[in-house]
Amino acid sequence: MAKSKGYLMGDSAIHMKHLFKQYNISVPHGYENTPDHLTLLLEFLAFLHEGDNTLTILQFISDHLDWLQTFIDELKEVANSSFYVYVTIVFDEFLKAYYLDM
């Protein structure tokens, strides 16, 4: 199961719990069992952007947002998902342009 994706409380979630503890951040009520929820990942990325170095941010993106293209591909198969496909594509392109093309 190591390095597998899509598991509840898998490696990504455990790592996020560690990161939240390391940065002294509380997981909001309702997200205790999903610390790697996309909402929390985006908030944590914004937090890192405010104060951490680029290498830390790049590592976080590599560790926790490397699945976005797969997510986009799967969203495209869902009826009435065009808004979410568009938003996710824009976010993915932003990450690549702002962080990964540095």
Secondary structure, DSSP 8 states (H G I E B T S, - for coil): -TT-SS-TT-HHHHHHHHHHHHTT----TT-TT-TT-HHHHHHHHHHHHHHS-HHHHHHHHHHHSTTHHHHHHHHTTSTT-HHHHHHHHHHHHHHIIIIIT-
